[in-house]
Amino acid sequence: MVRRVPELTAGFAVIAVAVLFLLYALRGAGEIHTGGYPLQAQFGSIGGLTVGSDVKIGGVVIGHVSSEQLNPNTYAAIVKMAINDNIKVPDDSSASITSDSLLGGPYVSVSPGGSNTMLKPGASFQVTQSAVNLEDLLGKFIFSLGNSGGQGKGASSGGQTSGGQTGAGGAGANPAALPQ
């Protein structure tokens, strides 16, 4: 019995530390406490962007995403950001959602404009670009390779004009409209 007391004490200590760590982690889950002033942007799609994602200008972190919500009228995603107080963003700047690399996480990239007036706290970016879905792009690429592989040699020129490029006289892909 004497040998088991130290083992039981160590076991209970490990369980107590694990419970304390779990309570600490749950208390801070979903909360991002960042200083700075709020800005917001509206996107058609935010991809995998999450609360806490970085906001960058030229690759330098200038803030973090503080919240995300859905506009019930337009079904657009509204992303609220907390920008560092020492960074001022021109009011003609644009915001886009991009990723660090092919496997990197998404972040908000701000392209500063040339205006002398700055966005005020709570203001919105007027120009935004939604996240690009790489799976969709890859699927379209593979599908286009599958379609072009079975066509004959003469079919390739017709495929180029049907994409919206116009031939002689702006006729497009309609051969009946071509000048004779």
KOLVEX-491244 format. One record per residue: residue number from 1; residue in one letter; x, y, z of N, C-alpha, C, CB in turn. Coordinates in steps of 0.001 Angstrom, whole numbers, plus 500000, padded with zeros to 6 digits. Glycine has a CB too. Layout:
// KOLVEX-491244
+-----+---------+--------+---------+--------+---------+----------+--------+--------+---------+--------+---------+----------+--------+
| num | residuo | n_east | n_north |   n_up | ca_east | ca_north |  ca_up | c_east | c_north |   c_up | cb_east | cb_north |  cb_up |
+-----+---------+--------+---------+--------+---------+----------+--------+--------+---------+--------+---------+----------+--------+
| NUM |       A |      X |       Y |      Z |       X |        Y |      Z |      X |       Y |      Z |       X |        Y |      Z |
...
+-----+---------+--------+---------+--------+---------+----------+--------+--------+---------+--------+---------+----------+--------+
//
This chain:
// KOLVEX-491244
+-----+---------+--------+---------+--------+---------+----------+--------+--------+---------+--------+---------+----------+--------+
| num | residuo | n_east | n_north |   n_up | ca_east | ca_north |  ca_up | c_east | c_north |   c_up | cb_east | cb_north |  cb_up |
+-----+---------+--------+---------+--------+---------+----------+--------+--------+---------+--------+---------+----------+--------+
|   1 |       M | 500821 |  498806 | 500000 |  500000 |   500000 | 500000 | 500869 |  501265 | 500000 |  499064 |   499995 | 501210 |
|   2 |       V | 502012 |  501200 | 500652 |  502889 |   502347 | 500752 | 503449 |  502708 | 499381 |  504021 |   502070 | 501740 |
|   3 |       R | 503704 |  501716 | 498526 |  504249 |   501987 | 497194 | 503223 |  502665 | 496295 |  504728 |   500692 | 496546 |
|   4 |       R | 501963 |  502436 | 496496 |  500935 |   502978 | 495614 | 500612 |  504442 | 495906 |  499680 |   502152 | 495730 |
|   5 |       V | 500875 |  504954 | 497049 |  500544 |   506338 | 497400 | 501271 |  507323 | 496473 |  500913 |   506623 | 498875 |
|   6 |       P | 502573 |  507219 | 496240 |  503227 |   508161 | 495318 | 502684 |  508044 | 493893 |  504738 |   507924 | 495311 |
|   7 |       E | 502381 |  506836 | 493463 |  501838 |   506654 | 492105 | 500465 |  507299 | 491982 |  501748 |   505155 | 491749 |
|   8 |       L | 499613 |  507113 | 492980 |  498280 |   507728 | 492955 | 498380 |  509252 | 493018 |  497424 |   507206 | 494127 |
|   9 |       T | 499272 |  509766 | 493830 |  499456 |   511218 | 493938 | 499921 |  511797 | 492598 |  500480 |   511556 | 495055 |
|  10 |       A | 500851 |  511153 | 491953 |  501329 |   511630 | 490643 | 500206 |  511554 | 489608 |  502554 |   510797 | 490168 |
|  11 |       G | 499428 |  510508 | 489636 |  498308 |   510368 | 488699 | 497265 |  511454 | 488876 |  497658 |   509017 | 488865 |
|  12 |       F | 496896 |  511737 | 490144 |  495927 |   512798 | 490405 | 496474 |  514173 | 490020 |  495528 |   512791 | 491878 |
|  13 |       A | 497756 |  514392 | 490209 |  498377 |   515666 | 489827 | 498326 |  515856 | 488316 |  499837 |   515730 | 490321 |
|  14 |       V | 498601 |  514791 | 487559 |  498539 |   514884 | 486096 | 497112 |  515171 | 485644 |  499053 |   513581 | 485443 |
|  15 |       I | 496139 |  514520 | 486255 |  494726 |   514752 | 485887 | 494330 |  516189 | 486227 |  493783 |   513742 | 486623 |
|  16 |       A | 494749 |  516698 | 487379 |  494414 |   518063 | 487776 | 495016 |  519081 | 486808 |  494903 |   518338 | 489203 |
|  17 |       V | 496262 |  518875 | 486401 |  496898 |   519792 | 485441 | 496185 |  519725 | 484090 |  498404 |   519449 | 485269 |
|  18 |       A | 495793 |  518539 | 483661 |  495077 |   518399 | 482392 | 493734 |  519106 | 482435 |  494876 |   516927 | 482053 |
|  19 |       V | 493010 |  519009 | 483542 |  491720 |   519689 | 483686 | 491918 |  521200 | 483674 |  491013 |   519251 | 484989 |
|  20 |       L | 492929 |  521690 | 484389 |  493209 |   523136 | 484384 | 493561 |  523635 | 482985 |  494355 |   523462 | 485352 |
|  21 |       F | 494371 |  522874 | 482260 |  494725 |   523257 | 480894 | 493489 |  523272 | 479999 |  495784 |   522298 | 480323 |
|  22 |       L | 492612 |  522285 | 480145 |  491387 |   522213 | 479356 | 490482 |  523411 | 479649 |  490642 |   520898 | 479642 |
|  23 |       L | 490320 |  523772 | 480911 |  489510 |   524932 | 481280 | 490101 |  526221 | 480714 |  489390 |   525034 | 482803 |
|  24 |       Y | 491405 |  526357 | 480759 |  492076 |   527532 | 480203 | 491853 |  527625 | 478693 |  493583 |   527487 | 480516 |
|  25 |       A | 491974 |  526495 | 478005 |  491803 |   526485 | 476547 | 490363 |  526787 | 476166 |  492224 |   525131 | 475965 |
|  26 |       L | 489395 |  526242 | 476893 |  487989 |   526495 | 476578 | 487586 |  527929 | 476885 |  487100 |   525538 | 477349 |
|  27 |       R | 488180 |  528515 | 477884 |  487847 |   529893 | 478237 | 488259 |  530861 | 477135 |  488520 |   530281 | 479552 |
|  28 |       G | 489374 |  530608 | 476480 |  489866 |   531507 | 475441 | 489460 |  531124 | 474032 |  491335 |   531573 | 475509 |
|  29 |       A | 488721 |  530032 | 473876 |  488353 |   529573 | 472526 | 487400 |  530559 | 471869 |  487707 |   528170 | 472580 |
|  30 |       G | 487687 |  530900 | 470623 |  486816 |   531777 | 469849 | 486971 |  533245 | 470165 |  485413 |   531390 | 470064 |
|  31 |       E | 487840 |  533600 | 471057 |  488029 |   535001 | 471403 | 489395 |  535468 | 470929 |  487878 |   535216 | 472918 |
|  32 |       I | 489403 |  536554 | 470195 |  490655 |   537160 | 469775 | 490697 |  538559 | 470383 |  490787 |   537201 | 468201 |
|  33 |       H | 491615 |  538760 | 471294 |  491754 |   540050 | 471954 | 492922 |  540784 | 471310 |  491969 |   539885 | 473495 |
|  34 |       T | 492610 |  541600 | 470339 |  493659 |   542374 | 469696 | 493316 |  543849 | 469824 |  493831 |   541966 | 468206 |
|  35 |       G | 494308 |  544641 | 469994 |  494093 |   546072 | 470013 | 493951 |  546558 | 468584 |  495246 |   546802 | 470738 |
|  36 |       G | 493788 |  547838 | 468445 |  493696 |   548396 | 467116 | 492303 |  548893 | 466808 |  494112 |   547380 | 466100 |
|  37 |       Y | 492166 |  549448 | 465631 |  490875 |   550000 | 465232 | 490182 |  549060 | 464249 |  491050 |   551401 | 464607 |
|  38 |       P | 488844 |  549049 | 464234 |  488105 |   548114 | 463383 | 487925 |  548629 | 461958 |  486751 |   547828 | 463990 |
|  39 |       L | 488080 |  547726 | 461016 |  487709 |   547949 | 459618 | 486918 |  546726 | 459182 |  488978 |   548186 | 458693 |
|  40 |       Q | 486144 |  546854 | 458115 |  485411 |   545692 | 457638 | 485409 |  545646 | 456119 |  483981 |   545704 | 458170 |
|  41 |       A | 485145 |  544449 | 455603 |  485081 |   544229 | 454165 | 484005 |  543187 | 453896 |  486466 |   543775 | 453593 |
|  42 |       Q | 483394 |  543285 | 452733 |  482340 |   542358 | 452341 | 482833 |  541532 | 451159 |  481025 |   543116 | 451984 |
|  43 |       F | 482723 |  540199 | 451283 |  483216 |   539277 | 450261 | 482108 |  538323 | 449840 |  484438 |   538489 | 450778 |
|  44 |       G | 482150 |  537882 | 448591 |  481232 |   536860 | 448113 | 481556 |  535504 | 448695 |  481259 |   536791 | 446607 |
|  45 |       S | 482837 |  535228 | 448913 |  483283 |   533967 | 449484 | 484564 |  534221 | 450261 |  483499 |   532889 | 448382 |
|  46 |       I | 484656 |  533643 | 451466 |  485863 |   533835 | 452266 | 486707 |  532577 | 452348 |  485497 |   534289 | 453656 |
|  47 |       G | 486301 |  531509 | 451665 |  487096 |   530283 | 451651 | 487316 |  529763 | 453055 |  488437 |   530520 | 450967 |
|  48 |       G | 488551 |  529486 | 453412 |  488884 |   528945 | 454725 | 489319 |  529996 | 455724 |  489958 |   527932 | 454590 |
|  49 |       L | 489047 |  531267 | 455454 |  489433 |   532344 | 456369 | 488711 |  532158 | 457706 |  489105 |   533741 | 455754 |
|  50 |       T | 489433 |  532310 | 458795 |  488844 |   532134 | 460118 | 489178 |  533320 | 461009 |  489335 |   530830 | 460760 |
|  51 |       V | 488452 |  533409 | 462123 |  488752 |   534430 | 463123 | 490172 |  534194 | 463622 |  487720 |   534398 | 464307 |
|  52 |       G | 490964 |  535243 | 463633 |  492359 |   535135 | 464038 | 493323 |  535120 | 462867 |  492553 |   533901 | 464852 |
|  53 |       S | 492808 |  534955 | 461648 |  493679 |   534985 | 460465 | 494333 |  536354 | 460350 |  492878 |   534655 | 459171 |
|  54 |       D | 495499 |  536384 | 459715 |  496259 |   537624 | 459587 | 495652 |  538566 | 458561 |  497690 |   537321 | 459215 |
|  55 |       V | 495915 |  539846 | 458741 |  495667 |   540890 | 457753 | 497044 |  541454 | 457434 |  494650 |   542017 | 458283 |
|  56 |       K | 497407 |  541462 | 456137 |  498775 |   541850 | 455751 | 498771 |  542918 | 454668 |  499559 |   540629 | 455266 |
|  57 |       I | 499805 |  543729 | 454696 |  500141 |   544633 | 453596 | 501567 |  544291 | 453198 |  499990 |   546166 | 454005 |
|  58 |       G | 501757 |  543906 | 451962 |  503096 |   543571 | 451471 | 503741 |  542427 | 452231 |  503983 |   544777 | 451546 |
|  59 |       G | 502952 |  541514 | 452767 |  503485 |   540379 | 453503 | 503747 |  540642 | 454975 |  504731 |   539938 | 452870 |
|  60 |       V | 503534 |  541883 | 455427 |  503752 |   542244 | 456825 | 502404 |  542264 | 457544 |  504469 |   543626 | 456944 |
|  61 |       V | 502329 |  541581 | 458680 |  501081 |   541512 | 459437 | 500764 |  542878 | 460036 |  501171 |   540440 | 460549 |
|  62 |       I | 499554 |  543389 | 459740 |  499118 |   544686 | 460277 | 497881 |  544545 | 461161 |  498828 |   545662 | 459134 |
|  63 |       G | 497364 |  543336 | 461285 |  496180 |   543134 | 462105 | 495691 |  541706 | 461996 |  495077 |   544100 | 461702 |
|  64 |       H | 494475 |  541468 | 462516 |  493885 |   540142 | 462517 | 492387 |  540217 | 462237 |  494144 |   539444 | 463851 |
|  65 |       V | 491829 |  539133 | 461741 |  490384 |   539037 | 461549 | 489760 |  538874 | 462927 |  489997 |   537841 | 460593 |
|  66 |       S | 488828 |  539766 | 463274 |  488220 |   539711 | 464600 | 486861 |  539028 | 464597 |  488082 |   541100 | 465157 |
|  67 |       S | 486131 |  539064 | 463479 |  484851 |   538349 | 463415 | 484433 |  538164 | 461963 |  483752 |   539109 | 464200 |
|  68 |       E | 483531 |  537201 | 461784 |  482943 |   536918 | 460473 | 481446 |  536741 | 460675 |  483586 |   535638 | 459805 |
|  69 |       Q | 480668 |  537284 | 459757 |  479229 |   537086 | 459833 | 478639 |  537147 | 458432 |  478571 |   538141 | 460753 |
|  70 |       L | 477408 |  536696 | 458322 |  476721 |   536658 | 457037 | 475711 |  537789 | 456976 |  476029 |   535293 | 456814 |
|  71 |       N | 475724 |  538548 | 455881 |  474718 |   539574 | 455656 | 473442 |  538851 | 455233 |  475183 |   540629 | 454571 |
|  72 |       P | 472362 |  538919 | 456024 |  471161 |   538149 | 455701 | 470433 |  538633 | 454447 |  470219 |   538190 | 456861 |
|  73 |       N | 470701 |  539852 | 454008 |  470025 |   540382 | 452814 | 470744 |  540002 | 451526 |  469915 |   541895 | 452905 |
|  74 |       T | 472069 |  540136 | 451528 |  472835 |   539885 | 450307 | 473539 |  538539 | 450317 |  473848 |   540976 | 450105 |
|  75 |       Y | 473561 |  537861 | 451471 |  474264 |   536586 | 451653 | 475756 |  536703 | 451391 |  473675 |   535533 | 450740 |
|  76 |       A | 476284 |  537891 | 451591 |  477726 |   538103 | 451477 | 478353 |  537947 | 452859 |  478044 |   539510 | 450875 |
|  77 |       A | 479606 |  537564 | 452892 |  480328 |   537420 | 454146 | 480923 |  538774 | 454544 |  481440 |   536338 | 454024 |
|  78 |       I | 480658 |  539183 | 455761 |  481214 |   540424 | 456289 | 482353 |  540050 | 457230 |  480119 |   541287 | 457024 |
|  79 |       V | 483542 |  540520 | 456910 |  484735 |   540219 | 457705 | 485147 |  541495 | 458424 |  485908 |   539668 | 456809 |
|  80 |       K | 485193 |  541408 | 459752 |  485644 |   542543 | 460552 | 487077 |  542278 | 460972 |  484723 |   542773 | 461798 |
|  81 |       M | 487900 |  543323 | 460866 |  489325 |   543209 | 461149 | 489733 |  544223 | 462205 |  490150 |   543406 | 459870 |
|  82 |       A | 490736 |  543872 | 462980 |  491343 |   544794 | 463937 | 492720 |  545145 | 463395 |  491429 |   544169 | 465390 |
|  83 |       I | 492896 |  546411 | 463022 |  494140 |   546888 | 462413 | 494961 |  547603 | 463490 |  493850 |   547844 | 461194 |
|  84 |       N | 496263 |  547343 | 463509 |  497158 |   547977 | 464487 | 497002 |  549496 | 464435 |  498637 |   547577 | 464221 |
|  85 |       D | 497020 |  550123 | 465608 |  496801 |   551566 | 465709 | 497838 |  552394 | 464949 |  496804 |   551975 | 467154 |
|  86 |       N | 499053 |  551892 | 464838 |  500115 |   552669 | 464186 | 500081 |  552558 | 462659 |  501469 |   552212 | 464694 |
|  87 |       I | 499154 |  551771 | 462099 |  499022 |   551619 | 460645 | 497762 |  552336 | 460180 |  498981 |   550113 | 460238 |
|  88 |       K | 497907 |  553249 | 459260 |  496761 |   553950 | 458674 | 496606 |  553477 | 457235 |  496942 |   555512 | 458740 |
|  89 |       V | 495377 |  553140 | 456861 |  495086 |   552571 | 455548 | 494352 |  553612 | 454707 |  494243 |   551266 | 455676 |
|  90 |       P | 494861 |  553943 | 453502 |  494170 |   554894 | 452620 | 492769 |  554419 | 452267 |  494976 |   555114 | 451343 |
|  91 |       D | 491848 |  555373 | 452066 |  490454 |   555009 | 451841 | 490184 |  554406 | 450457 |  489594 |   556218 | 452029 |
|  92 |       D | 491129 |  554466 | 449546 |  490933 |   553834 | 448236 | 491671 |  552492 | 448139 |  491411 |   554776 | 447120 |
|  93 |       S | 491992 |  551913 | 449280 |  492673 |   550611 | 449313 | 491691 |  549492 | 448994 |  493326 |   550368 | 450694 |
|  94 |       S | 492233 |  548346 | 448613 |  491396 |   547181 | 448337 | 491814 |  546033 | 449244 |  491495 |   546764 | 446845 |
|  95 |       A | 490881 |  545113 | 449472 |  491150 |   543943 | 450313 | 490821 |  542689 | 449519 |  490324 |   543993 | 451640 |
|  96 |       S | 491694 |  541699 | 449600 |  491449 |   540426 | 448923 | 491840 |  539292 | 449853 |  492235 |   540338 | 447583 |
|  97 |       I | 491241 |  538141 | 449611 |  491579 |   536961 | 450404 | 492496 |  536096 | 449565 |  490298 |   536169 | 450849 |
|  98 |       T | 493653 |  535806 | 450101 |  494648 |   535003 | 449396 | 495283 |  534040 | 450398 |  495735 |   535908 | 448716 |
|  99 |       S | 496232 |  533232 | 449929 |  496884 |   532297 | 450849 | 498394 |  532427 | 450733 |  496445 |   530841 | 450563 |
| 100 |       D | 499084 |  531984 | 451785 |  500544 |   532075 | 451824 | 501186 |  531257 | 450710 |  501068 |   531607 | 453179 |
| 101 |       S | 500661 |  530069 | 450470 |  501193 |   529182 | 449443 | 500094 |  528196 | 449082 |  502492 |   528441 | 449929 |
| 102 |       L | 500439 |  527199 | 448301 |  499453 |   526202 | 447909 | 498870 |  525503 | 449129 |  500075 |   525180 | 446963 |
| 103 |       L | 499693 |  525257 | 450135 |  499234 |   524597 | 451347 | 499076 |  525561 | 452515 |  500190 |   523499 | 451724 |
| 104 |       G | 499338 |  526841 | 452297 |  499280 |   527820 | 453379 | 497863 |  528232 | 453710 |  500084 |   529035 | 453021 |
| 105 |       G | 497707 |  528826 | 454872 |  496410 |   529285 | 455320 | 496030 |  530612 | 454676 |  496398 |   529415 | 456825 |
| 106 |       P | 494735 |  530867 | 454570 |  494286 |   532120 | 453957 | 494468 |  533316 | 454889 |  492824 |   532007 | 453551 |
| 107 |       Y | 494605 |  534484 | 454300 |  494696 |   535726 | 455049 | 494114 |  536840 | 454201 |  496162 |   536038 | 455452 |
| 108 |       V | 493863 |  537991 | 454811 |  493359 |   539157 | 454092 | 494557 |  539989 | 453669 |  492364 |   539996 | 454971 |
| 109 |       S | 494679 |  540218 | 452371 |  495756 |   541041 | 451828 | 495182 |  542411 | 451479 |  496413 |   540366 | 450574 |
| 110 |       V | 495774 |  543447 | 452022 |  495338 |   544812 | 451749 | 496320 |  545441 | 450779 |  495232 |   545649 | 453059 |
| 111 |       S | 495785 |  545969 | 449677 |  496595 |   546710 | 448703 | 496315 |  548185 | 448911 |  496280 |   546273 | 447221 |
| 112 |       P | 497278 |  548919 | 449458 |  497018 |   550326 | 449773 | 496864 |  551169 | 448511 |  498144 |   550888 | 450636 |
| 113 |       G | 495954 |  552103 | 448599 |  495738 |   553041 | 447496 | 496639 |  554246 | 447640 |  494274 |   553483 | 447434 |
| 114 |       G | 496392 |  555256 | 446840 |  497235 |   556445 | 446840 | 496576 |  557666 | 447446 |  497650 |   556758 | 445456 |
| 115 |       S | 495414 |  557509 | 448052 |  494685 |   558637 | 448612 | 495390 |  559195 | 449851 |  493256 |   558221 | 448960 |
| 116 |       N | 495187 |  560477 | 450092 |  495732 |   561109 | 451285 | 494781 |  560996 | 452473 |  496039 |   562568 | 451006 |
| 117 |       T | 493519 |  560626 | 452216 |  492578 |   560440 | 453313 | 492588 |  558968 | 453721 |  491141 |   560899 | 452908 |
| 118 |       M | 492489 |  558723 | 455001 |  492597 |   557369 | 455547 | 491225 |  556838 | 455956 |  493553 |   557350 | 456752 |
| 119 |       L | 491105 |  555508 | 455972 |  489868 |   554884 | 456438 | 489699 |  555169 | 457922 |  489874 |   553351 | 456168 |
| 120 |       K | 488498 |  555566 | 458285 |  488201 |   555840 | 459685 | 487809 |  554538 | 460380 |  487071 |   556900 | 459816 |
| 121 |       P | 487972 |  554449 | 461686 |  487565 |   553235 | 462400 | 486110 |  552872 | 462098 |  487756 |   553419 | 463911 |
| 122 |       G | 485884 |  551614 | 461784 |  484550 |   551117 | 461446 | 484209 |  551213 | 459975 |  483532 |   551858 | 462223 |
| 123 |       A | 485061 |  551834 | 459164 |  484788 |   552002 | 457736 | 484958 |  550675 | 456992 |  485719 |   553076 | 457132 |
| 124 |       S | 484447 |  550656 | 455764 |  484516 |   549450 | 454932 | 485399 |  549682 | 453722 |  483115 |   549018 | 454483 |
| 125 |       F | 486049 |  548599 | 453289 |  486771 |   548628 | 452024 | 485742 |  548625 | 450899 |  487759 |   547415 | 451897 |
| 126 |       Q | 485911 |  549514 | 449931 |  484962 |   549590 | 448819 | 485257 |  548550 | 447743 |  484986 |   550982 | 448207 |
| 127 |       V | 486522 |  548184 | 447586 |  486923 |   547211 | 446566 | 487448 |  545961 | 447269 |  488009 |   547811 | 445601 |
| 128 |       T | 486823 |  544819 | 446965 |  487254 |   543559 | 447570 | 487328 |  542479 | 446498 |  486290 |   543132 | 448710 |
| 129 |       Q | 488094 |  541445 | 446776 |  488181 |   540281 | 445895 | 488063 |  539042 | 446765 |  489520 |   540273 | 445068 |
| 130 |       S | 487104 |  538191 | 446424 |  486834 |   536992 | 447209 | 487944 |  535968 | 447062 |  485509 |   536380 | 446798 |
| 131 |       A | 487877 |  534963 | 447913 |  488850 |   533869 | 447885 | 488682 |  533048 | 446618 |  488700 |   532970 | 449128 |
| 132 |       V | 489783 |  532560 | 446094 |  489775 |   531692 | 444922 | 489751 |  530254 | 445413 |  491013 |   531958 | 443996 |
| 133 |       N | 488811 |  529466 | 444911 |  488699 |   528069 | 445305 | 489611 |  527239 | 444409 |  487223 |   527573 | 445218 |
| 134 |       L | 490724 |  526776 | 444983 |  491710 |   526030 | 444196 | 491169 |  524698 | 443701 |  492957 |   525795 | 445017 |
| 135 |       E | 490286 |  524054 | 444467 |  489726 |   522776 | 444027 | 488903 |  522952 | 442761 |  488865 |   522157 | 445132 |
| 136 |       D | 488107 |  524034 | 442708 |  487314 |   524298 | 441508 | 488206 |  524574 | 440301 |  486374 |   525481 | 441743 |
| 137 |       L | 489250 |  525379 | 440500 |  490163 |   525683 | 439400 | 490856 |  524427 | 438882 |  491203 |   526703 | 439844 |
| 138 |       L | 491296 |  523585 | 439800 |  491956 |   522343 | 439413 | 490986 |  521426 | 438674 |  492527 |   521631 | 440647 |
| 139 |       G | 489743 |  521352 | 439152 |  488733 |   520543 | 438475 | 488451 |  521035 | 437070 |  487454 |   520534 | 439272 |
| 140 |       K | 488340 |  522349 | 436881 |  488115 |   522909 | 435549 | 489296 |  522628 | 434625 |  487869 |   524416 | 435640 |
| 141 |       F | 490513 |  522717 | 435169 |  491699 |   522458 | 434370 | 491722 |  521006 | 433901 |  492965 |   522782 | 435169 |
| 142 |       I | 491464 |  520088 | 434821 |  491472 |   518665 | 434464 | 490355 |  518364 | 433482 |  491329 |   517783 | 435721 |
| 143 |       F | 489182 |  518963 | 433672 |  488060 |   518753 | 432757 | 488392 |  519281 | 431367 |  486792 |   519434 | 433294 |
| 144 |       S | 489065 |  520436 | 431298 |  489405 |   520995 | 429989 | 490453 |  520132 | 429283 |  489921 |   522439 | 430140 |
| 145 |       L | 491364 |  519516 | 430041 |  492339 |   518614 | 429427 | 491653 |  517378 | 428860 |  493408 |   518202 | 430449 |
| 146 |       G | 490638 |  516894 | 429570 |  489905 |   515719 | 429111 | 489117 |  515998 | 427847 |  488975 |   515231 | 430191 |
| 147 |       N | 488548 |  517181 | 427724 |  487776 |   517534 | 426531 | 488661 |  517802 | 425328 |  486920 |   518745 | 426806 |
| 148 |       S | 489803 |  518439 | 425508 |  490636 |   518792 | 424372 | 491433 |  517593 | 423863 |  491577 |   519920 | 424748 |
| 149 |       G | 491608 |  516569 | 424672 |  492395 |   515402 | 424266 | 491722 |  514582 | 423189 |  492668 |   514529 | 425451 |
| 150 |       G | 490373 |  514574 | 423124 |  489671 |   513736 | 422162 | 489334 |  514440 | 420865 |  488425 |   513221 | 422769 |
| 151 |       Q | 489613 |  515718 | 420751 |  489247 |   516456 | 419555 | 490348 |  516350 | 418509 |  488968 |   517924 | 419893 |
| 152 |       G | 489943 |  516536 | 417266 |  490901 |   516479 | 416163 | 491749 |  517721 | 416085 |  490187 |   516276 | 414857 |
| 153 |       K | 492666 |  517709 | 415123 |  493618 |   518808 | 414988 | 492930 |  520100 | 414558 |  494705 |   518440 | 413987 |
| 154 |       G | 491937 |  520009 | 413711 |  491272 |   521209 | 413208 | 490328 |  521834 | 414205 |  490525 |   520890 | 411967 |
| 155 |       A | 489971 |  521156 | 415276 |  488994 |   521670 | 416220 | 489579 |  522714 | 417165 |  488415 |   520537 | 417016 |
| 156 |       S | 490894 |  522818 | 417255 |  491476 |   523717 | 418233 | 491238 |  525181 | 417890 |  492950 |   523455 | 418354 |
| 157 |       S | 491205 |  525558 | 416621 |  490992 |   526963 | 416288 | 489555 |  527363 | 416562 |  491346 |   527232 | 414826 |
| 158 |       G | 488613 |  526462 | 416416 |  487225 |   526787 | 416721 | 487033 |  526959 | 418219 |  486286 |   525701 | 416187 |
| 159 |       G | 487762 |  526241 | 419012 |  487644 |   526357 | 420458 | 488155 |  527688 | 420961 |  488388 |   525238 | 421132 |
| 160 |       Q | 489111 |  528293 | 420260 |  489638 |   529566 | 420710 | 488635 |  530680 | 420464 |  490954 |   529874 | 420011 |
| 161 |       T | 487959 |  530666 | 419360 |  487028 |   531754 | 419084 | 485763 |  531623 | 419903 |  486685 |   531795 | 417613 |
| 162 |       S | 485393 |  530419 | 420332 |  484176 |   530287 | 421113 | 484366 |  530802 | 422530 |  483724 |   528842 | 421140 |
| 163 |       G | 485571 |  531059 | 422957 |  485831 |   531577 | 424294 | 485590 |  533065 | 424400 |  487238 |   531272 | 424698 |
| 164 |       G | 485041 |  533704 | 423401 |  484760 |   535121 | 423475 | 485698 |  535944 | 422630 |  484826 |   535578 | 424884 |
| 165 |       Q | 486757 |  535380 | 422088 |  487650 |   536139 | 421229 | 486973 |  536252 | 419869 |  489068 |   535461 | 421118 |
| 166 |       T | 487070 |  537398 | 419292 |  486369 |   537607 | 418031 | 487305 |  537373 | 416858 |  485780 |   539020 | 417967 |
| 167 |       G | 486730 |  536851 | 415810 |  487482 |   536648 | 414580 | 487385 |  537890 | 413720 |  486969 |   535417 | 413814 |
| 168 |       A | 487415 |  537730 | 412405 |  487367 |   538863 | 411484 | 486034 |  539575 | 411607 |  487597 |   538403 | 410034 |
| 169 |       G | 486076 |  540885 | 411768 |  484871 |   541687 | 411806 | 484098 |  541567 | 413113 |  483991 |   541305 | 410675 |
| 170 |       G | 484671 |  540984 | 414165 |  483986 |   540882 | 415445 | 482866 |  539869 | 415442 |  483446 |   542209 | 415835 |
| 171 |       A | 482918 |  538874 | 414599 |  481805 |   537955 | 414459 | 481779 |  536909 | 415550 |  481857 |   537288 | 413126 |
| 172 |       G | 482856 |  536657 | 416253 |  482866 |   535649 | 417301 | 482879 |  534261 | 416712 |  481672 |   535816 | 418214 |
| 173 |       A | 482139 |  533334 | 417317 |  482162 |   531947 | 416906 | 481089 |  531620 | 415880 |  482005 |   531065 | 418099 |
| 174 |       N | 480314 |  532581 | 415453 |  479238 |   532331 | 414512 | 479786 |  532393 | 413098 |  478091 |   533343 | 414702 |
| 175 |       P | 479988 |  531245 | 412403 |  480556 |   531280 | 411086 | 479633 |  531925 | 410047 |  480904 |   529900 | 410668 |
| 176 |       A | 478339 |  531941 | 410312 |  477404 |   532564 | 409348 | 477571 |  534076 | 409347 |  475934 |   532194 | 409685 |
| 177 |       A | 478085 |  534660 | 410414 |  478235 |   536088 | 410490 | 479554 |  536574 | 409900 |  478119 |   536526 | 411907 |
| 178 |       L | 480445 |  535660 | 409547 |  481725 |   536059 | 408977 | 481521 |  536645 | 407595 |  482689 |   534870 | 408916 |
| 179 |       P | 482265 |  537687 | 407241 |  482133 |   538265 | 405897 | 482586 |  537250 | 404848 |  482961 |   539578 | 405776 |
| 180 |       Q | 481853 |  537178 | 403770 |  482139 |   536215 | 402711 | 483047 |  536786 | 401673 |  480874 |   535746 | 402066 |
+-----+---------+--------+---------+--------+---------+----------+--------+--------+---------+--------+---------+----------+--------+
//
